Amino acid sequence: MEKVKCEHGIELERAGEGEYVLRIRMPQIKISSDPTGGHLKKAKNEILLAARNLIDQAIKG
């Protein structure tokens, strides 16, 4: 099995022929409502949207 670890708790693992496991560990931090916190919330949403897009593509394929 091959593992590729990315920053911020994202890990992709090749589990077998044509099989992959995607792990996303979201940080457990309190996000404030200031501009920085707003950017962090948007970034978290973008990560989840990217994961959803990958899953949708896998379903279609």
Sequence and secondary structure as in RCSB ss.txt:
>XXXX:A:sequence
MEKVKCEHGIELERAGEGEYVLRIRMPQIKISSDPTGGHLKKAKNEILLAARNLIDQAIKG
>XXXX:A:secstr
 EEEE GGGEEEEEEETTEEEEEE        SSHHHHHHHHHHHHHHHHHHHHHHHHHH 
